[in-house]
Amino acid sequence: MKAVIKTGGKQYCVEEGSIIYVEKLEGNEGDKVTFSEVLMLDKKVGTPTVKGASVEGVIVKHGKGAKIKIFKYKPNTTSTRKKQGHRQPYTKVEIKKIG
């Protein structure tokens, strides 16, 4: 069974047993998490969500993604060179049940 869920402003296509990386969620490792915003369940499309459908998962771990380098530059001036970095936090979730 496949489902499309919405979390963290993004949509994910999931199946039972699949592992997804989502925006950081509250909770500890081993906690259960329920996604109630199910946009599609198999071939049923909801408007905007499928009523009564939910996806359950377990938090596997929390972490940070790879570092992204940001470099801002404007020619002909030396004061506008700026180098930054960013590491996006994520949560690794294993999907257990779609219902």
C-alpha positions as CSV (number, residue, x, y, z in Angstrom):
1,M,0.0,0.0,0.0
2,K,1.3,3.4,-0.9
3,A,0.5,6.8,0.5
4,V,1.5,10.4,0.0
5,I,2.0,12.4,3.2
6,K,2.7,16.0,3.9
7,T,5.1,17.1,6.7
8,G,7.4,20.0,7.1
9,G,6.1,21.7,4.0
10,K,7.1,18.8,1.7
11,Q,5.3,15.8,0.3
12,Y,6.7,12.2,0.6
13,C,5.5,9.0,-1.2
14,V,5.8,6.2,1.4
15,E,5.2,2.5,1.7
16,E,5.3,0.2,4.8
17,G,8.9,-0.4,5.8
18,S,10.3,2.6,3.9
19,I,12.7,5.0,5.6
20,I,12.3,8.8,5.0
21,Y,14.3,11.8,6.1
22,V,12.0,14.7,7.1
23,E,12.3,18.1,8.7
24,K,13.2,17.8,12.4
25,L,10.3,16.5,14.5
26,E,9.8,16.7,18.3
27,G,10.4,13.4,20.2
28,N,13.1,11.0,21.1
29,E,14.5,8.0,19.3
30,G,12.1,5.1,19.4
31,D,9.0,7.3,19.8
32,K,6.0,6.8,17.6
33,V,4.9,9.5,15.3
34,T,1.6,9.8,13.4
35,F,1.1,11.7,10.1
36,S,-2.5,12.7,9.8
37,E,-2.2,14.8,6.6
38,V,-2.5,12.0,4.0
39,L,-3.0,13.4,0.5
40,M,-3.3,10.2,-1.4
41,L,-3.9,6.6,-0.3
42,D,-3.3,4.0,-3.1
43,K,-5.3,5.6,-5.9
44,K,-7.8,7.6,-3.7
45,V,-7.1,11.3,-3.9
46,G,-8.4,13.5,-1.1
47,T,-9.6,17.1,-1.3
48,P,-7.3,18.3,0.4
49,T,-6.7,15.2,2.6
50,V,-8.1,11.6,2.8
51,K,-10.6,11.5,5.7
52,G,-9.8,9.0,8.4
53,A,-6.4,8.0,7.0
54,S,-3.1,8.2,8.9
55,V,0.4,6.9,8.6
56,E,2.3,5.7,11.6
57,G,6.1,5.6,12.0
58,V,8.9,5.3,14.5
59,I,11.7,7.9,14.9
60,V,15.0,6.1,14.2
61,K,17.4,9.0,14.8
62,H,18.0,12.8,14.7
63,G,20.9,14.3,12.9
64,K,22.2,17.1,10.7
65,G,22.7,17.1,6.9
66,A,25.8,17.8,5.0
67,K,27.2,21.4,5.2
68,I,26.0,23.7,2.4
69,K,28.4,26.5,1.6
70,I,26.9,29.9,0.8
71,F,29.1,32.6,-0.8
72,K,27.7,36.0,-1.6
73,Y,29.7,38.3,-3.8
74,K,29.3,41.6,-5.6
75,P,32.0,42.7,-8.0
76,N,34.0,45.9,-7.7
77,T,33.6,46.1,-3.9
78,T,35.6,44.2,-1.3
79,S,33.2,44.7,1.6
80,T,30.4,42.6,0.2
81,R,32.1,39.2,0.2
82,K,30.5,36.9,2.7
83,K,31.0,33.2,3.2
84,Q,28.5,31.2,5.3
85,G,27.6,27.6,6.0
86,H,24.4,25.8,7.0
87,R,23.5,22.3,8.2
88,Q,19.9,21.4,8.1
89,P,18.6,19.3,11.0
90,Y,16.6,16.2,10.0
91,T,14.7,13.2,11.5
92,K,15.0,9.7,10.1
93,V,11.6,8.0,10.3
94,E,10.7,4.4,9.5
95,I,7.1,3.9,8.3
96,K,5.4,1.0,10.2
97,K,1.7,1.2,9.3
98,I,-0.5,2.8,6.7
99,G,-4.2,2.9,7.6
